[in-house]
Amino acid sequence: MLIGLFGGAWLHRGELEIKFPRSVLVDDTVRCRAVLRAIERQGSCDEYRLDVWCENQAGDKVIIGTAACALDLSPGR
């Protein structure tokens, strides 16, 4: 999901911090979610901060955390 949102920048400048409040069972269907919380300008980059989580088919959060990624806004990037 995060590579889909940020492309290759996620691989070089992405940060992820997560916790596992529930177990995921073999037959569970898991869906990834994210909510944008902030965008901060840092020089020639914008840093995006998100709340992220995964939930099972019952809507129970099985992974919770935060993610951040800086996107370079320089011309030609």
KEROZA-689616 format. One record per residue: residue in one letter; x, y, z negated of N, C-alpha, C in turn. Coordinates in steps of 0.1 Angstrom, whole numbers, padded with zeros to 4 digits, always signed. Each point is the difference from the previous one (the first is absolute). Last residue first. Layout:
BEGIN
AXYZXYZXYZ
...
END
This chain:
BEGIN
R+0129+0159+0105+0000-0012-0009-0013-0007+0002
G+0013+0043+0020+0007-0011+0006+0000-0013-0008
P-0007+0045-0027-0002-0001+0014+0008-0012+0006
S-0013-0002-0052+0009+0007+0009-0004-0002+0014
L-0020-0018-0041-0008+0009+0008+0009+0007+0010
D-0001-0048-0031+0009+0011+0005-0008+0008+0010
L-0019-0030-0043+0000+0001+0015+0008+0012+0004
A-0005-0034-0046+0003+0013+0005+0001-0001+0015
C-0027-0029-0041+0008+0000+0012+0002+0014+0005
A-0022-0034-0043+0004+0013+0004+0009-0002+0013
A-0038-0027-0038+0010+0000+0011+0003+0014+0004
T-0023-0032-0044+0001+0012+0007+0011-0002+0012
G-0037-0035-0029+0013+0007+0000+0000+0013+0007
I-0025-0054-0010-0002+0015-0001+0014+0007-0001
I-0028-0052+0011+0013+0008+0000-0004+0015-0001
V-0035-0029-0003+0010-0010-0004+0015+0005+0001
K-0056+0016-0006+0014+0004+0004+0010-0010-0005
D-0053-0009+0014+0009+0001-0011+0014+0004+0005
G-0040-0010+0027+0003+0014-0003+0009+0002-0012
A-0014-0042+0022-0010+0005-0010+0002+0015-0003
Q+0029-0024+0030-0013+0001+0006-0011+0004-0010
N+0049+0017-0011-0005-0012+0005-0014+0001+0005
E+0040+0039-0001-0011-0006-0007-0004-0013+0006
C+0043+0039-0005-0006-0011+0008-0011-0006-0009
W+0027+0052+0003-0004-0012-0007-0005-0011+0010
V+0024+0055-0009-0002-0012+0009-0005-0011-0009
D+0008+0057+0003-0003-0011-0009-0003-0011+0010
L+0034+0040+0014-0013-0007+0001-0002-0009-0012
R+0031+0044+0025-0002-0009-0012-0014-0006+0001
Y+0039+0026+0035-0014-0005-0002+0000-0009-0012
E+0034+0040+0021-0001-0012-0008-0014-0003-0003
D+0028+0029+0039-0012+0000-0008+0000-0014-0007
C+0044+0030+0021-0009-0012-0001-0012+0004-0008
S+0039+0028+0009-0005-0003+0013-0010-0012+0000
G+0008+0022-0046+0009+0004+0011-0007-0003+0013
Q-0030-0015-0032+0014+0000-0006+0010+0002+0012
R-0057+0002-0015+0010+0004+0010+0013-0001-0007
E-0046-0029-0011+0010+0010-0005+0010+0003+0010
I-0052-0024-0009+0011+0002+0010+0008+0012-0005
A-0038-0038-0024+0008+0013+0002+0009-0001+0012
R-0033-0035-0011-0001+0009-0012+0007+0013+0001
L-0024-0043+0031+0010+0011+0000-0003+0009-0012
V-0013-0053+0005-0006+0013-0001+0012+0010+0000
A-0010-0056+0014+0008+0011-0004-0008+0013+0000
R-0001-0060+0004-0007+0013+0000+0011+0010-0004
C-0007-0056+0017+0008+0011-0004-0007+0013+0001
R-0018-0054-0007+0000+0012+0008+0008+0011-0006
V-0009-0058-0002+0006+0012-0006+0000+0012+0010
T-0023-0052-0013+0002+0010+0011+0004+0013-0006
D+0004-0053-0020-0004+0014-0001+0002+0007+0013
D+0011-0047-0014-0010+0003+0010-0005+0015-0001
V+0036-0016-0029+0003-0005+0014-0011+0004+0010
L+0006+0032-0043-0002-0015+0002+0001-0003+0015
V+0019+0040-0035-0006-0002+0013-0001-0015+0002
S+0002+0031-0047+0006-0010+0009-0008+0000+0013
R+0005+0044-0032-0007-0012+0001+0007-0009+0010
P+0019+0043-0011-0009-0002-0012-0008-0013+0000
F+0047+0021+0021-0010-0011+0003-0009-0002-0012
K+0031+0044+0022-0002-0009-0011-0010-0010+0004
I+0037+0038+0025-0012-0007-0002+0000-0008-0012
E+0025+0039+0034+0001-0004-0014-0014-0007-0002
L+0033+0020+0044-0012-0007-0005+0002-0004-0014
E+0021+0033+0044+0002-0004-0014-0014-0007-0004
G+0029+0017+0049-0012-0004-0008+0004-0005-0014
R+0028+0014+0040-0002+0010-0010-0013-0003-0009
H+0018-0029+0037+0012+0007-0004-0003+0010-0012
L-0034-0028+0020+0011-0009-0002+0012+0007-0005
W-0039+0024+0013-0003-0007-0013+0012-0009-0003
A-0001+0024+0041+0004+0008-0012-0002-0007-0013
G-0016-0017+0043+0014-0004-0004+0005+0008-0012
G-0051+0003+0003+0009-0005+0011+0013-0004-0006
F-0042+0016-0023+0012+0009+0001+0010-0005+0011
L-0044-0021-0009-0002+0014-0003+0012+0008+0003
G+0002-0047+0005-0010+0005+0009-0003+0015-0002
I+0029-0023-0029+0006+0002+0013-0010+0005+0010
L-0018-0010-0041+0009+0011-0001+0008+0003+0012
M-0028-0039-0003-0008+0012+0000+0009+0013+0000
END
